[in-house]
Amino acid sequence: MRRRMLSENTSWEDAYTAVAYIADALALVGAEGDEEVGALAVKVEQLLGAWETLDAERRRERRRVGQANAQVRRRDVQADAEVTQLHNDLLEQVAQDRKSPLFVGFFPDPLPTVVRMSLGSELPVLRVLLGKLRDPGTSAALRERHEGALGRIVEQGTAAIQAREEAFAAAGRTAARMATWRDDAGNVLAGVEEALHQLAATRGDGGDWVDAFFVAVESPRKAEDKAGPPAGGAP
């Protein structure tokens, strides 16, 4: 029976545990003088080295995604604060007349509709507001109070969204390499098992001898093992 136990349902940590057990079991017999079995341990040990490299990359990319989400959230909060201040200053300028053409030109939609948007959706609105601030018909005082701050928020918000997209893409590439490692590991372990069965048949050893080199993997793969961006991230 082939023991290709590394499947989509095997967690990333359990995959390491299984491969490490096999490598250690093979190396133990090799250290006792069985060179043929000891030679099989080399390929399995190489899998562990590749796993450790990928795991460091996985953790690094997950941190990068978290940082990107935090930055987007921060820029979103700053954008909402600036839009609210602009809204209030403009309302004061038009003497609380929400039907004023000037006010409606800036805020055709209610303020809560704007601030409830995610940063990615809000940025186009901010660019429109910035354009209106630069319009010759806008008072110099309003422009002076808000043009610089709003311009910085648009610039920083755009950069934050781009950085998050890049972080997601990098995490996705890491996840793809992890999947490749899983496939490679399955192939290597299947080859090791086949070689062990051949040795057992030649030597007259039973199935228990082969079974001793493998360990059952039962834990389901956890969602957090995936290197891709977590669901329900920052806006």
C-alpha positions as CSV (number, residue, x, y, z in Angstrom):
1,M,0.0,0.0,0.0
2,R,1.5,3.3,-1.1
3,R,1.7,5.9,1.7
4,R,1.4,9.2,-0.2
5,M,-0.1,10.7,3.0
6,L,0.7,14.4,2.1
7,S,-2.5,15.6,0.6
8,E,-4.6,18.7,0.5
9,N,-6.0,17.6,3.9
10,T,-2.6,17.4,5.5
11,S,-1.7,20.5,7.5
12,W,1.6,22.2,6.7
13,E,3.0,21.4,10.2
14,D,1.8,17.8,10.1
15,A,3.6,17.4,6.7
16,Y,6.8,18.4,8.4
17,T,6.2,16.0,11.3
18,A,5.5,13.1,8.9
19,V,8.5,13.7,6.8
20,A,10.8,14.3,9.8
21,Y,9.7,11.0,11.3
22,I,10.5,9.1,8.1
23,A,13.8,10.8,7.7
24,D,14.7,9.9,11.3
25,A,13.5,6.4,11.0
26,L,15.5,5.8,7.9
27,A,18.6,7.5,9.3
28,L,18.4,5.4,12.5
29,V,18.5,2.1,10.5
30,G,21.3,3.6,8.4
31,A,23.3,4.5,11.4
32,E,23.0,0.9,12.5
33,G,24.9,-0.2,9.4
34,D,22.2,-0.6,6.8
35,E,23.6,1.6,4.0
36,E,20.8,0.9,1.5
37,V,18.2,2.2,4.0
38,G,20.5,5.0,5.1
39,A,20.9,6.3,1.5
40,L,17.1,6.7,1.3
41,A,17.2,9.1,4.2
42,V,19.2,11.6,2.2
43,K,16.4,12.5,-0.2
44,V,13.9,12.8,2.7
45,E,16.2,15.0,4.7
46,Q,16.4,17.3,1.7
47,L,12.7,17.7,1.8
48,L,13.0,19.0,5.4
49,G,15.5,21.6,4.4
50,A,13.2,22.9,1.6
51,W,10.2,22.9,4.0
52,E,12.2,25.1,6.5
53,T,13.1,27.6,3.8
54,L,9.5,27.7,2.6
55,D,8.1,28.0,6.2
56,A,10.3,31.0,6.9
57,E,9.0,32.5,3.6
58,R,5.4,31.7,4.6
59,R,5.8,33.4,7.9
60,R,7.5,36.4,6.4
61,E,4.8,36.9,3.8
62,R,2.0,36.5,6.3
63,R,3.6,39.2,8.4
64,R,3.8,41.4,5.2
65,V,0.1,40.9,4.5
66,G,-0.7,41.8,8.1
67,Q,1.4,45.0,7.8
68,A,-0.2,45.9,4.5
69,N,-3.7,45.4,6.0
70,A,-2.8,47.6,9.0
71,Q,-1.5,50.3,6.7
72,V,-4.6,50.3,4.6
73,R,-6.8,50.5,7.7
74,R,-4.7,53.4,9.0
75,R,-5.0,55.3,5.7
76,D,-8.8,54.6,5.7
77,V,-9.2,56.1,9.1
78,Q,-7.1,59.2,8.1
79,A,-9.2,59.6,4.9
80,D,-12.5,59.5,6.8
81,A,-11.2,62.1,9.3
82,E,-10.2,64.5,6.5
83,V,-13.4,64.0,4.5
84,T,-15.4,64.7,7.7
85,Q,-13.5,67.8,8.4
86,L,-13.9,69.0,4.8
87,H,-17.6,68.3,5.0
88,N,-18.0,70.2,8.2
89,D,-16.0,73.2,7.1
90,L,-17.9,73.4,3.8
91,L,-21.2,73.1,5.6
92,E,-20.2,76.0,7.8
93,Q,-19.2,78.0,4.8
94,V,-22.6,77.6,3.2
95,A,-24.4,78.4,6.5
96,Q,-25.6,74.8,7.0
97,D,-27.5,74.9,3.7
98,R,-27.1,71.3,2.5
99,K,-29.0,72.2,-0.7
100,S,-26.4,74.8,-1.6
101,P,-25.0,74.1,-5.1
102,L,-21.5,74.4,-3.7
103,F,-22.2,71.9,-1.0
104,V,-24.0,69.5,-3.3
105,G,-21.2,69.7,-5.8
106,F,-18.7,68.4,-3.2
107,F,-21.1,66.0,-1.4
108,P,-23.8,64.7,-3.7
109,D,-24.0,61.7,-1.4
110,P,-24.4,61.9,2.4
111,L,-21.2,61.9,4.5
112,P,-21.9,58.5,6.1
113,T,-22.1,56.9,2.7
114,V,-18.6,58.1,1.9
115,V,-16.9,57.2,5.2
116,R,-18.5,53.7,5.2
117,M,-16.6,52.9,2.0
118,S,-13.4,50.8,2.0
119,L,-10.3,52.8,1.2
120,G,-10.2,51.3,-2.3
121,S,-13.7,52.5,-3.0
122,E,-13.2,55.9,-1.3
123,L,-10.1,56.9,-3.2
124,P,-11.9,57.8,-6.4
125,V,-14.3,60.0,-4.3
126,L,-11.2,61.7,-2.7
127,R,-9.8,62.4,-6.1
128,V,-13.0,64.1,-7.1
129,L,-13.0,66.2,-3.9
130,L,-9.4,67.1,-4.5
131,G,-10.3,68.3,-8.0
132,K,-13.1,70.4,-6.7
133,L,-10.8,72.0,-4.1
134,R,-8.5,73.0,-6.9
135,D,-11.4,74.5,-8.9
136,P,-11.1,78.3,-9.3
137,G,-14.6,78.7,-7.8
138,T,-13.6,77.2,-4.5
139,S,-12.7,79.6,-1.8
140,A,-9.0,80.1,-1.1
141,A,-9.5,79.5,2.6
142,L,-11.1,76.1,2.0
143,R,-8.5,75.1,-0.5
144,E,-5.7,76.2,1.9
145,R,-7.1,74.1,4.8
146,H,-7.7,70.9,2.9
147,E,-5.8,70.6,-0.5
148,G,-2.5,69.6,1.0
149,A,-3.9,67.1,3.5
150,L,-6.3,65.6,1.0
151,G,-3.6,65.3,-1.6
152,R,-1.3,63.5,0.9
153,I,-4.0,61.1,1.8
154,V,-4.8,60.3,-1.8
155,E,-1.1,59.6,-2.5
156,Q,-0.5,57.6,0.7
157,G,-3.8,55.7,0.3
158,T,-3.0,54.7,-3.3
159,A,0.4,53.5,-2.2
160,A,-1.1,51.5,0.6
161,I,-3.5,49.7,-1.7
162,Q,-0.7,48.9,-4.1
163,A,1.5,47.6,-1.3
164,R,-1.4,45.3,-0.2
165,E,-1.9,44.0,-3.7
166,E,1.8,43.2,-3.9
167,A,1.8,41.5,-0.5
168,F,-1.2,39.4,-1.5
169,A,0.5,38.4,-4.8
170,A,3.8,37.5,-3.0
171,A,1.8,35.4,-0.5
172,G,0.0,33.6,-3.3
173,R,3.4,32.7,-5.0
174,T,4.5,31.3,-1.7
175,A,1.4,29.2,-1.4
176,A,2.0,27.9,-4.9
177,R,5.5,26.8,-3.9
178,M,4.2,25.1,-0.8
179,A,1.8,23.1,-3.0
180,T,4.7,22.1,-5.2
181,W,6.7,21.0,-2.2
182,R,3.7,18.9,-1.1
183,D,3.6,17.2,-4.5
184,D,7.4,16.7,-4.5
185,A,7.3,15.3,-1.0
186,G,4.5,12.8,-1.9
187,N,6.5,11.6,-4.9
188,V,9.7,11.2,-2.9
189,L,7.9,9.3,-0.1
190,A,6.2,7.0,-2.6
191,G,9.6,6.3,-4.1
192,V,11.0,5.6,-0.7
193,E,8.2,3.2,0.2
194,E,8.6,1.4,-3.1
195,A,12.3,1.0,-2.5
196,L,11.6,-0.3,1.1
197,H,9.2,-2.9,-0.3
198,Q,11.8,-4.1,-2.7
199,L,14.4,-4.4,0.0
200,A,11.8,-6.2,2.2
201,A,11.0,-8.7,-0.6
202,T,14.7,-9.3,-1.2
203,R,15.6,-9.8,2.4
204,G,12.5,-11.7,3.4
205,D,11.3,-9.0,5.8
206,G,7.5,-8.6,6.4
207,G,5.2,-5.6,6.0
208,D,5.8,-4.6,9.6
209,W,9.4,-3.8,8.8
210,V,8.2,-1.3,6.1
211,D,5.4,0.1,8.3
212,A,7.9,1.1,11.0
213,F,9.3,3.8,8.7
214,F,6.0,5.6,8.4
215,V,3.7,7.5,10.7
216,A,0.0,8.2,10.3
217,V,-1.1,11.7,9.6
218,E,-4.6,12.5,10.8
219,S,-4.9,16.1,11.6
220,P,-6.9,18.1,9.0
221,R,-5.2,21.0,7.2
222,K,-5.9,24.3,9.0
223,A,-7.0,27.4,7.2
224,E,-4.1,29.3,8.8
225,D,-1.6,27.0,7.1
226,K,-2.3,28.7,3.8
227,A,0.0,31.5,2.9
228,G,-2.6,33.5,1.0
229,P,-4.3,36.6,2.4
230,P,-6.6,36.0,5.3
231,A,-10.3,36.4,4.7
232,G,-12.0,39.5,6.0
233,G,-8.9,41.6,5.8
234,A,-8.6,45.4,6.1
235,P,-10.8,47.5,3.9
